Amino acid sequence: MVDKNAPVRFKMHVKKGDTVQIIAGKEKGKVGEVLKTFPKTSQVLVKGVNIKTKHVKPQQEGESGQITTMEGPIHSSNVMLYSSKQKVASRISYTFDSEGRKVRMLKKTGEILD
């Protein structure tokens, strides 16, 4: 019997440190680096994309409040891996290198990521 409350882990095509381009939404066309991935929800944090502002109340008396900005997560289906050398976004394929390791490769450019 399958536990309905058990976390579901999805295989994501992006990893922390990858350079990605946003392909959908209000931030479409922006390029940034993946700061963090959330495999349970298939979301990623991208540097400089989906900026949220948060109003923070003062903690102590006499202190003033602050407005902080931070990145919000976006769904991994809305990002595509980006080649900085060729300036093009591409899908990925999985291939094997000369030592027999499984690596990620950009389909358009043939660039090896791992």
PLY file of the C-alpha trace (Angstrom):
ply
format ascii 1.0
element vertex 114
property float x
property float y
property float z
element edge 113
property int vertex1
property int vertex2
end_header
0.00 0.00 0.00
1.31 3.47 -0.91
1.45 6.17 1.76
-0.28 9.25 0.34
1.57 11.58 2.73
5.03 10.32 1.78
7.18 12.95 0.03
7.50 12.51 -3.72
10.97 13.17 -5.10
11.15 14.36 -8.68
14.21 14.13 -10.89
15.11 17.66 -11.91
17.04 18.66 -15.02
18.80 21.53 -13.19
21.26 21.49 -10.31
22.65 24.07 -7.92
25.19 26.27 -9.71
23.73 25.82 -13.21
23.17 28.89 -15.40
19.56 28.99 -16.58
17.29 31.20 -18.67
13.66 31.86 -17.69
11.33 30.77 -20.51
7.90 31.67 -19.07
6.22 34.24 -16.85
6.90 37.89 -16.10
10.66 37.28 -15.80
10.88 35.66 -19.26
14.26 36.06 -20.93
16.30 36.70 -17.77
19.44 34.67 -17.14
20.71 33.72 -13.68
22.40 31.10 -11.56
20.48 28.45 -9.62
21.03 29.14 -5.91
18.95 26.29 -4.48
16.70 23.47 -5.68
13.57 22.09 -4.02
13.05 18.57 -5.46
9.89 17.88 -3.44
8.03 20.75 -5.12
10.09 20.85 -8.37
11.06 24.48 -7.74
14.32 26.41 -7.99
15.72 29.70 -6.65
17.42 31.73 -9.37
19.70 34.67 -8.54
18.12 38.02 -9.46
14.81 36.51 -10.62
11.34 36.68 -9.00
12.36 39.29 -6.41
9.99 39.53 -3.44
9.90 42.39 -0.90
9.20 41.74 2.75
8.42 44.38 5.37
10.13 43.45 8.64
8.82 44.92 11.90
11.33 46.40 14.36
12.53 43.80 16.88
13.53 46.18 19.69
12.10 49.44 20.90
13.67 52.43 19.16
14.76 50.34 16.19
13.26 51.11 12.77
11.64 48.55 10.52
13.20 47.34 7.30
12.19 46.34 3.80
14.18 43.31 2.67
14.30 41.80 -0.80
14.83 38.13 -1.61
14.37 35.71 -4.47
11.23 33.62 -4.60
11.12 30.07 -5.98
9.87 29.37 -9.51
8.87 26.05 -11.05
11.68 24.11 -12.71
9.62 23.67 -15.89
9.91 27.43 -16.46
13.71 27.38 -16.70
16.02 26.11 -19.41
19.75 25.47 -19.17
21.80 28.26 -20.73
25.18 28.20 -22.46
27.19 31.30 -21.50
29.69 30.69 -24.32
27.16 30.39 -27.15
24.50 32.67 -25.54
21.73 30.14 -26.21
19.25 28.16 -24.09
18.97 24.44 -24.75
17.39 21.23 -23.59
19.65 18.55 -22.16
20.42 14.97 -23.01
22.23 12.37 -20.96
25.30 10.78 -22.53
28.40 8.92 -21.40
31.88 10.46 -21.47
35.16 8.70 -22.29
35.48 7.26 -18.75
31.95 5.83 -18.91
30.37 8.36 -16.52
26.84 9.59 -17.23
26.96 13.34 -17.95
24.52 16.08 -18.97
24.99 17.61 -22.42
23.29 20.60 -24.05
21.50 19.43 -27.20
22.03 22.60 -29.28
25.72 23.14 -28.60
27.01 19.72 -27.52
28.54 21.35 -24.42
29.14 18.97 -21.48
27.86 20.31 -18.14
29.13 17.81 -15.57
0 1
1 2
2 3
3 4
4 5
5 6
6 7
7 8
8 9
9 10
10 11
11 12
12 13
13 14
14 15
15 16
16 17
17 18
18 19
19 20
20 21
21 22
22 23
23 24
24 25
25 26
26 27
27 28
28 29
29 30
30 31
31 32
32 33
33 34
34 35
35 36
36 37
37 38
38 39
39 40
40 41
41 42
42 43
43 44
44 45
45 46
46 47
47 48
48 49
49 50
50 51
51 52
52 53
53 54
54 55
55 56
56 57
57 58
58 59
59 60
60 61
61 62
62 63
63 64
64 65
65 66
66 67
67 68
68 69
69 70
70 71
71 72
72 73
73 74
74 75
75 76
76 77
77 78
78 79
79 80
80 81
81 82
82 83
83 84
84 85
85 86
86 87
87 88
88 89
89 90
90 91
91 92
92 93
93 94
94 95
95 96
96 97
97 98
98 99
99 100
100 101
101 102
102 103
103 104
104 105
105 106
106 107
107 108
108 109
109 110
110 111
111 112
112 113
